Amino acid sequence: MAKAATAPAGAFFANWRQNIIYIGFVVIFVIFAVTLNDKGFLNPNNLLNIVRQTAMIAVMAVAMTFVLSAGEIDLSVGAVAGLATVTVAMAISVAGPLGGVLAGLATGLAVGMFNGWLTTKIGIPSFLTTLAMMGIAKGVAMWISGTAAVPILSPGYSWVFGGGSVGPIPVLLFWIALVAGIGHIALRRSGFGRRVLATGGGETAARYSGIDTASIKFRVLVLSSCAAALAGMLYAGRLQSGRFQLGEGDELSVIAAAVLGGTSLFGGKGTVIGTIVGAMMIGLINNGLILMGLEFSQQLIARGGIIILAVALSQKTR
């Protein structure tokens, strides 16, 4: 019985490189809890704020897990989220909350289909396609909003999409759980997920196995843009406005969260649960560094160093 009980723990630590994100999360949490206890790090409100600040990154990172697992990349997610906040806010002022939701989803679908078409039909690498789309989406958001914030005057929309709470628990936590649950099942328990991993693991072999790799890549890019639009809807609901600046720079945190969680930048490997932990780890680091009183420039240096160290330790020796 003792051997059986210790076997899972032994296997966990034997594969410590694969589990470094979980170990690192616990270590960083303990360090901050000890050193920042007098500054309110363990205060429930502070911990819930970490969830609120990280929710949009986590939602986009789940979809990014699929994109990276298929051997592609999406650099436009932050700009698409910002564009979605603007289209949602403008649509709500004209057609109400339902119109805003439909406008947000339509924004993500249109951008994703365009990215997918350019990548799979025209043959432009997704890196260049989505890099260009980053600028296009931001430019459109600035143009249609006149660079001004567009207010959202719908309490119902704001409550459902980011601003509400069920008791002490923020609604954003339920969104994270929903997206993570669907993403985990889709990646690990469905034929689509297996085809995504096969496409990223070896596109030629996957094609000879009968997998329509172009269709898989098209679908993951659409999925990524729709997730970015959902994140934009959550931004808009939480801040009760649409602004083109929202989501700016998020693409780096989104990719970092997925890679920290164990998803390979070269395709063929991904884990949604690890991605969620990676996103929360980034939020944890950001929160702890702020409570330490570091200047923004110092926060950037420290955060970058921690992420590099975590990714380096997770790599298997060749």
Salt bridges, closest charged atoms under 4 A:
GLU72 OE2 - LYS217 NZ 2.87
GLU203 OE2 - ARG207 NH2 2.99
GLU203 OE1 - LYS217 NZ 2.85
GLU248 OE2 - LYS138 NZ 2.56
